[in-house]
Amino acid sequence: MATGGTTAVAHLLARGDDEVPVKVPRVPAREAAERELSEPMYHEHDPGLFQRALDWFWERIDDLLTAASGATPGGTLGLVVIAIAIVLLVVALRLRLGALRRTPTSAVGLFDARPRSSAEHRAAAERHAADHAWDQAVREIMRAVVRSLEERALLDPRPGRTADEAATEAGRSLPDHAGRLHAAARDFDDVTYGGRHATADTYARLRDLDLDLRRSRPRLSASAGGPG
């Protein structure tokens, strides 16, 4: 028995390292390593979820820019020139179009809480115009226009009415002025809600409209004046 055991040991020692019949199972070893590396002590300084997402985003941007620079004539310099051109185009459009116009649904009522006559609104408009405060002058002269139509019973007094609604309703009885009424409503909305600034010309258009409306006669509807 001793001789046989000695012979077996000698045979094992005579074999090369790569022939040692000791095998470590791969799956259990990997699982053990994963369990060990999942310990919190190994992840105390890992970046958070937001930081990892941000890193991934910038990596994708970098990939896109790299691909674009390779495909753009002139390489990176050509890409920079294109980017500058796009920025200048956006700035030019912004200066040309001004602030985005809000939709009529965002508009609040034409008048404030304290009711005033058309003459009072008209006088306020003239004071603002004398001070070259064109935004305020345009708002007041538009209120004078609508209040005057209410005083003439061409519009029913209605709290919360917008300038666009007033123009639509008044245009039915004053069709010859419907286009100018809608243009005046747009000017009022642009100044009041759209962030644009009025000019002396804007005020002059609304003031002339107010004068013409005061001299105009409403057109009777067919149901009122036509045959039955």
C-alpha positions in Angstrom: 0.0 0.0 0.0 2.8 2.3 0.9 4.7 1.6 -2.3 1.6 2.1 -4.4 0.8 5.4 -2.7 4.4 6.6 -3.1 4.2 5.7 -6.8 1.0 7.7 -7.3 2.4 10.8 -5.6 5.5 10.6 -7.7 3.4 10.3 -10.8 1.4 13.4 -9.9 4.6 15.4 -9.2 6.1 14.3 -12.5 3.2 15.8 -14.5 3.3 19.5 -15.7 1.4 22.3 -14.1 -1.2 22.3 -16.9 -1.9 18.6 -16.3 -2.8 19.0 -12.6 -6.3 17.4 -12.4 -7.6 20.1 -10.1 -10.6 21.9 -11.5 -12.5 24.8 -9.9 -16.1 25.0 -11.1 -16.6 28.2 -13.0 -20.3 29.0 -12.2 -19.9 28.7 -8.4 -16.7 30.8 -8.5 -18.3 33.5 -10.6 -21.3 33.6 -8.2 -19.0 33.9 -5.2 -17.1 36.8 -6.8 -20.3 38.6 -7.7 -21.6 38.2 -4.1 -18.3 39.5 -2.8 -18.3 42.5 -5.2 -21.9 43.3 -4.4 -21.0 44.3 -0.8 -21.7 48.0 -0.1 -18.1 48.6 0.9 -17.1 48.3 -2.8 -19.7 50.8 -4.0 -19.5 53.7 -1.6 -18.0 56.0 -4.1 -19.9 54.9 -7.2 -21.7 57.7 -9.1 -25.5 58.1 -8.5 -28.2 57.2 -11.0 -28.5 60.7 -12.3 -24.8 61.1 -12.7 -24.6 57.8 -14.7 -27.5 58.9 -16.9 -25.8 62.3 -17.5 -22.5 60.6 -18.3 -24.4 58.3 -20.8 -26.1 61.3 -22.4 -22.9 63.2 -22.9 -21.2 60.1 -24.3 -24.0 59.9 -26.9 -23.6 63.6 -27.8 -19.9 63.1 -28.1 -20.5 60.1 -30.4 -22.9 62.2 -32.6 -20.5 65.1 -32.8 -17.7 62.8 -33.7 -19.7 61.1 -36.4 -20.9 64.5 -37.7 -17.4 66.0 -37.8 -16.3 63.0 -39.9 -19.1 63.4 -42.4 -19.1 67.2 -42.6 -16.8 68.8 -45.2 -13.9 70.4 -43.3 -14.2 68.0 -40.3 -14.6 69.6 -36.9 -14.2 73.1 -38.3 -17.0 72.6 -40.8 -19.2 71.3 -38.0 -18.5 74.4 -35.9 -19.3 76.7 -38.8 -22.7 74.9 -39.3 -23.5 75.2 -35.6 -22.7 79.0 -35.6 -24.9 79.4 -38.7 -27.8 77.7 -37.0 -27.5 79.9 -33.9 -27.4 83.0 -36.1 -30.5 81.8 -38.0 -32.4 81.3 -34.7 -31.4 84.7 -33.4 -32.4 86.3 -36.7 -35.8 84.7 -36.7 -36.3 85.7 -33.0 -35.6 89.3 -33.9 -37.8 89.2 -37.0 -40.8 87.6 -35.4 -40.5 89.0 -31.9 -42.1 87.2 -28.9 -44.4 84.4 -29.6 -48.0 85.5 -29.7 -50.2 83.9 -27.2 -53.4 82.3 -28.2 -56.7 84.1 -27.5 -57.6 81.4 -25.0 -54.8 82.8 -22.7 -56.3 86.3 -22.8 -58.2 87.6 -19.8 -61.0 90.1 -19.9 -60.6 93.4 -21.8 -61.6 95.6 -18.8 -60.4 95.8 -15.3 -62.6 95.6 -12.2 -63.5 99.3 -12.1 -66.0 100.1 -14.9 -65.3 103.3 -16.8 -67.0 105.1 -19.7 -65.6 105.2 -23.2 -64.8 108.9 -22.6 -62.7 108.0 -19.6 -60.8 105.4 -21.5 -60.3 107.8 -24.4 -59.0 110.5 -22.1 -56.6 108.0 -20.5 -55.4 106.9 -23.9 -54.7 110.5 -24.8 -52.7 111.1 -21.7 -50.6 108.0 -22.3 -50.0 109.1 -25.9 -48.9 112.5 -24.8 -46.2 110.8 -22.7 -45.3 108.4 -25.6 -46.4 105.5 -23.5 -47.8 103.7 -26.5 -48.5 100.3 -24.9 -50.8 101.8 -22.4 -52.3 104.2 -25.0 -53.2 101.2 -27.3 -54.8 99.3 -24.4 -56.9 102.3 -23.4 -58.0 103.3 -26.9 -59.1 99.7 -27.6 -61.1 99.7 -24.3 -62.7 103.0 -25.5 -63.7 101.4 -28.8 -65.4 98.4 -27.1 -67.0 100.5 -24.4 -68.4 102.9 -27.0 -70.0 100.0 -28.8 -71.5 98.8 -25.6 -72.9 102.3 -24.9 -74.5 102.3 -28.4 -76.1 98.9 -27.7 -74.1 97.4 -30.6 -72.5 95.1 -28.0 -74.1 93.6 -24.9 -72.1 94.6 -21.8 -70.4 91.3 -20.8 -67.7 91.0 -18.1 -64.7 88.9 -19.2 -65.1 89.6 -22.9 -61.8 89.5 -24.8 -60.8 91.9 -27.5 -61.0 89.2 -30.2 -64.6 88.3 -29.1 -65.6 92.0 -29.1 -64.2 92.4 -32.7 -66.1 89.3 -33.9 -69.4 90.3 -32.4 -69.1 94.0 -33.5 -68.2 92.9 -37.0 -71.6 91.4 -37.5 -73.4 94.8 -37.1 -70.5 96.8 -38.6 -69.2 94.6 -41.4 -67.5 97.4 -43.2 -65.1 97.7 -40.3 -64.8 94.0 -39.4 -61.3 93.7 -40.8 -60.0 96.8 -38.9 -61.7 95.6 -35.7 -59.9 92.2 -35.9 -56.6 94.0 -36.6 -57.1 96.2 -33.6 -57.9 93.2 -31.4 -54.6 91.6 -32.6 -52.7 94.7 -31.8 -54.2 94.8 -28.3 -53.4 91.1 -27.7 -49.8 91.5 -29.0 -49.2 94.4 -26.7 -51.0 93.1 -23.6 -50.2 89.3 -23.8 -47.6 88.8 -26.5 -44.8 90.9 -25.2 -44.6 93.2 -28.2 -44.4 97.0 -27.9 -46.8 99.4 -29.6 -45.7 102.4 -31.6 -47.2 105.8 -32.5 -48.5 104.2 -35.7 -50.2 101.4 -33.8 -52.0 104.0 -31.6 -52.9 106.1 -34.6 -54.6 103.2 -36.3 -56.8 102.4 -33.3 -57.6 106.1 -32.7 -58.7 106.5 -36.3 -60.8 103.3 -36.0 -62.5 104.8 -32.8 -63.3 108.0 -34.7 -64.7 106.1 -37.7 -66.8 103.8 -35.6 -68.4 106.7 -33.7 -69.5 108.1 -37.1 -70.7 104.8 -38.5 -74.2 103.4 -38.7 -74.8 99.8 -38.0 -76.2 97.6 -40.8 -79.5 96.1 -39.9 -79.8 92.3 -40.2 -81.9 90.7 -42.8 -84.3 89.4 -40.2 -84.9 92.9 -38.9 -85.2 94.9 -42.1 -86.0 92.3 -44.8 -89.3 90.9 -45.9 -90.8 88.1 -43.9 
